[in-house]
Amino acid sequence: MNEMNHTRKPGYKKIYNRFFKRVIDFLLALVMVIVLLPFYLLIALIVVVGSGFPIFYRPDRGGYKGKSFKICKFRTMVKNADKIGGGTTSLNDPRITKVGNFLRKTKLDETPQLFNILTGKMSFIGPRPELLKYTNNYTDEEKTILQVRPGITDYSSIEFINLDEVVGSQNADEMYEKYVLKMKNELRIKYANNVSFFVDVKLFFKTVGSVIKKAFKYVFKRK
């Protein structure tokens, strides 16, 4: 009798990733945008008072199926920060504004990505979208990452929640490419191959716990 092929279908090919995940994302993002709109206006005002316009930072990132898109964040750095330094934020990066430092530590700068989720460019849970110079050079295996929508958080986001401390204050881009990028991509591939509703729920609560812990550490460290 011939052996049956029990190869498991990777998560990114399953109906949850191709359909249900998008429906859940859209409905949750719609509710959250409505609820958070007053807070968006407040944060926008604080950003303008602190460092002027623009309010948002919208760089190009590698996206779903390899299509690039403009990610949306509250601006946390000085104007033209990309021209002053590299794409990786270093420890105590001088480009970060005072308001921006608080937004980064509390992850509030990421909340405008709800609009990216509404438009279908991102998901709540998924690999953090990378710079085009990295995604354009993905290996065949790494291209698996692009079979799921990029997200606000995933395994790699939790593992490297203190990325600035990992890359240090000198040669941040070099340190990222040499010691971090490969590990992050391995975790991103892990997510793409195992994406499911239960994995997403698990990562959501892990992220909430990690963000709260980081925010408390930041607040009490300053006292």
Contacts in CASP RR format, 6 or more apart in sequence:
PFRMAT RR
TARGET T0000
AUTHOR 0000-0000-0000
METHOD contacts of the structure
MODEL  1
MNEMNHTRKPGYKKIYNRFFKRVIDFLLALVMVIVLLPFYLLIALIVVVG
SGFPIFYRPDRGGYKGKSFKICKFRTMVKNADKIGGGTTSLNDPRITKVG
NFLRKTKLDETPQLFNILTGKMSFIGPRPELLKYTNNYTDEEKTILQVRP
GITDYSSIEFINLDEVVGSQNADEMYEKYVLKMKNELRIKYANNVSFFVD
VKLFFKTVGSVIKKAFKYVFKRK
10 144 0 8 1.000
10 192 0 8 1.000
10 193 0 8 1.000
10 194 0 8 1.000
11 17 0 8 1.000
11 192 0 8 1.000
11 193 0 8 1.000
11 194 0 8 1.000
11 195 0 8 1.000
11 196 0 8 1.000
12 144 0 8 1.000
12 147 0 8 1.000
12 148 0 8 1.000
12 192 0 8 1.000
12 193 0 8 1.000
12 195 0 8 1.000
13 147 0 8 1.000
14 195 0 8 1.000
14 196 0 8 1.000
16 195 0 8 1.000
16 196 0 8 1.000
16 197 0 8 1.000
17 147 0 8 1.000
17 148 0 8 1.000
17 195 0 8 1.000
20 197 0 8 1.000
21 123 0 8 1.000
21 149 0 8 1.000
21 195 0 8 1.000
21 197 0 8 1.000
21 200 0 8 1.000
22 120 0 8 1.000
22 123 0 8 1.000
22 149 0 8 1.000
25 117 0 8 1.000
25 120 0 8 1.000
25 123 0 8 1.000
25 124 0 8 1.000
25 149 0 8 1.000
26 117 0 8 1.000
26 118 0 8 1.000
26 120 0 8 1.000
28 124 0 8 1.000
29 114 0 8 1.000
29 115 0 8 1.000
29 117 0 8 1.000
29 118 0 8 1.000
29 124 0 8 1.000
30 118 0 8 1.000
32 114 0 8 1.000
33 114 0 8 1.000
33 115 0 8 1.000
33 118 0 8 1.000
36 111 0 8 1.000
36 114 0 8 1.000
39 111 0 8 1.000
40 111 0 8 1.000
40 112 0 8 1.000
43 74 0 8 1.000
43 103 0 8 1.000
43 108 0 8 1.000
44 55 0 8 1.000
44 74 0 8 1.000
46 99 0 8 1.000
47 55 0 8 1.000
47 74 0 8 1.000
47 75 0 8 1.000
47 99 0 8 1.000
47 100 0 8 1.000
47 103 0 8 1.000
48 55 0 8 1.000
50 97 0 8 1.000
50 98 0 8 1.000
50 99 0 8 1.000
51 75 0 8 1.000
51 78 0 8 1.000
51 79 0 8 1.000
51 97 0 8 1.000
51 99 0 8 1.000
54 75 0 8 1.000
54 79 0 8 1.000
55 74 0 8 1.000
55 75 0 8 1.000
56 72 0 8 1.000
56 73 0 8 1.000
56 74 0 8 1.000
56 75 0 8 1.000
56 112 0 8 1.000
57 72 0 8 1.000
57 73 0 8 1.000
57 74 0 8 1.000
57 75 0 8 1.000
57 76 0 8 1.000
57 77 0 8 1.000
58 70 0 8 1.000
58 71 0 8 1.000
58 72 0 8 1.000
58 73 0 8 1.000
59 70 0 8 1.000
59 71 0 8 1.000
59 82 0 8 1.000
59 131 0 8 1.000
60 68 0 8 1.000
60 69 0 8 1.000
60 70 0 8 1.000
60 71 0 8 1.000
60 132 0 8 1.000
61 68 0 8 1.000
61 69 0 8 1.000
61 70 0 8 1.000
61 71 0 8 1.000
61 129 0 8 1.000
61 130 0 8 1.000
61 131 0 8 1.000
61 132 0 8 1.000
61 135 0 8 1.000
61 150 0 8 1.000
62 68 0 8 1.000
62 69 0 8 1.000
62 129 0 8 1.000
62 130 0 8 1.000
62 131 0 8 1.000
62 132 0 8 1.000
62 135 0 8 1.000
62 146 0 8 1.000
62 150 0 8 1.000
63 69 0 8 1.000
63 121 0 8 1.000
63 129 0 8 1.000
63 135 0 8 1.000
63 146 0 8 1.000
63 149 0 8 1.000
63 150 0 8 1.000
64 120 0 8 1.000
64 121 0 8 1.000
64 146 0 8 1.000
64 148 0 8 1.000
64 149 0 8 1.000
64 150 0 8 1.000
65 146 0 8 1.000
65 147 0 8 1.000
66 135 0 8 1.000
66 143 0 8 1.000
66 146 0 8 1.000
68 132 0 8 1.000
69 116 0 8 1.000
69 121 0 8 1.000
69 122 0 8 1.000
69 129 0 8 1.000
71 113 0 8 1.000
71 116 0 8 1.000
71 121 0 8 1.000
71 122 0 8 1.000
71 129 0 8 1.000
72 112 0 8 1.000
72 113 0 8 1.000
72 115 0 8 1.000
72 116 0 8 1.000
73 109 0 8 1.000
73 110 0 8 1.000
73 112 0 8 1.000
73 113 0 8 1.000
74 100 0 8 1.000
74 103 0 8 1.000
74 108 0 8 1.000
74 109 0 8 1.000
74 111 0 8 1.000
74 112 0 8 1.000
75 100 0 8 1.000
76 96 0 8 1.000
76 97 0 8 1.000
76 99 0 8 1.000
76 100 0 8 1.000
76 101 0 8 1.000
76 103 0 8 1.000
76 104 0 8 1.000
76 109 0 8 1.000
77 93 0 8 1.000
77 95 0 8 1.000
77 96 0 8 1.000
77 97 0 8 1.000
77 100 0 8 1.000
78 84 0 8 1.000
78 95 0 8 1.000
78 97 0 8 1.000
81 95 0 8 1.000
84 95 0 8 1.000
85 95 0 8 1.000
86 172 0 8 1.000
86 173 0 8 1.000
87 131 0 8 1.000
87 172 0 8 1.000
87 173 0 8 1.000
88 163 0 8 1.000
88 167 0 8 1.000
88 172 0 8 1.000
88 173 0 8 1.000
88 175 0 8 1.000
88 176 0 8 1.000
89 95 0 8 1.000
89 96 0 8 1.000
89 104 0 8 1.000
89 163 0 8 1.000
89 164 0 8 1.000
89 167 0 8 1.000
89 172 0 8 1.000
90 164 0 8 1.000
90 167 0 8 1.000
90 168 0 8 1.000
90 169 0 8 1.000
90 170 0 8 1.000
90 172 0 8 1.000
91 164 0 8 1.000
91 165 0 8 1.000
91 167 0 8 1.000
91 168 0 8 1.000
91 169 0 8 1.000
91 172 0 8 1.000
92 164 0 8 1.000
92 169 0 8 1.000
93 164 0 8 1.000
93 169 0 8 1.000
93 172 0 8 1.000
96 104 0 8 1.000
100 109 0 8 1.000
102 108 0 8 1.000
102 218 0 8 1.000
103 109 0 8 1.000
105 214 0 8 1.000
105 215 0 8 1.000
105 218 0 8 1.000
106 211 0 8 1.000
106 214 0 8 1.000
106 215 0 8 1.000
106 218 0 8 1.000
107 211 0 8 1.000
107 214 0 8 1.000
107 215 0 8 1.000
110 152 0 8 1.000
113 122 0 8 1.000
113 151 0 8 1.000
113 152 0 8 1.000
116 122 0 8 1.000
117 123 0 8 1.000
117 124 0 8 1.000
117 151 0 8 1.000
117 152 0 8 1.000
120 149 0 8 1.000
121 149 0 8 1.000
121 150 0 8 1.000
122 129 0 8 1.000
122 149 0 8 1.000
122 150 0 8 1.000
122 151 0 8 1.000
122 152 0 8 1.000
123 148 0 8 1.000
123 149 0 8 1.000
123 150 0 8 1.000
123 151 0 8 1.000
123 152 0 8 1.000
124 151 0 8 1.000
124 152 0 8 1.000
124 153 0 8 1.000
124 200 0 8 1.000
124 204 0 8 1.000
125 151 0 8 1.000
125 152 0 8 1.000
125 153 0 8 1.000
125 154 0 8 1.000
125 191 0 8 1.000
125 195 0 8 1.000
125 199 0 8 1.000
125 200 0 8 1.000
125 203 0 8 1.000
125 204 0 8 1.000
126 148 0 8 1.000
126 149 0 8 1.000
126 150 0 8 1.000
126 151 0 8 1.000
126 152 0 8 1.000
126 153 0 8 1.000
126 154 0 8 1.000
126 188 0 8 1.000
126 191 0 8 1.000
126 195 0 8 1.000
127 145 0 8 1.000
127 148 0 8 1.000
127 150 0 8 1.000
127 151 0 8 1.000
127 154 0 8 1.000
127 156 0 8 1.000
127 188 0 8 1.000
127 191 0 8 1.000
127 192 0 8 1.000
128 150 0 8 1.000
128 151 0 8 1.000
128 152 0 8 1.000
128 153 0 8 1.000
128 154 0 8 1.000
128 156 0 8 1.000
128 157 0 8 1.000
128 184 0 8 1.000
128 188 0 8 1.000
129 150 0 8 1.000
129 151 0 8 1.000
134 181 0 8 1.000
135 145 0 8 1.000
135 146 0 8 1.000
138 145 0 8 1.000
138 146 0 8 1.000
138 185 0 8 1.000
141 189 0 8 1.000
142 185 0 8 1.000
142 188 0 8 1.000
142 189 0 8 1.000
144 189 0 8 1.000
144 192 0 8 1.000
144 193 0 8 1.000
145 185 0 8 1.000
145 188 0 8 1.000
145 189 0 8 1.000
145 192 0 8 1.000
147 192 0 8 1.000
148 191 0 8 1.000
148 192 0 8 1.000
148 195 0 8 1.000
152 207 0 8 1.000
153 203 0 8 1.000
153 204 0 8 1.000
153 207 0 8 1.000
154 187 0 8 1.000
154 188 0 8 1.000
154 191 0 8 1.000
154 203 0 8 1.000
155 187 0 8 1.000
155 188 0 8 1.000
155 190 0 8 1.000
155 191 0 8 1.000
155 203 0 8 1.000
156 183 0 8 1.000
156 184 0 8 1.000
156 185 0 8 1.000
156 187 0 8 1.000
156 188 0 8 1.000
156 191 0 8 1.000
157 207 0 8 1.000
158 203 0 8 1.000
158 206 0 8 1.000
158 207 0 8 1.000
158 210 0 8 1.000
159 183 0 8 1.000
159 184 0 8 1.000
159 187 0 8 1.000
160 166 0 8 1.000
160 180 0 8 1.000
160 184 0 8 1.000
161 210 0 8 1.000
161 211 0 8 1.000
161 214 0 8 1.000
162 214 0 8 1.000
163 176 0 8 1.000
163 180 0 8 1.000
164 172 0 8 1.000
166 175 0 8 1.000
166 179 0 8 1.000
166 180 0 8 1.000
167 175 0 8 1.000
167 176 0 8 1.000
167 179 0 8 1.000
167 180 0 8 1.000
168 175 0 8 1.000
191 199 0 8 1.000
191 203 0 8 1.000
END
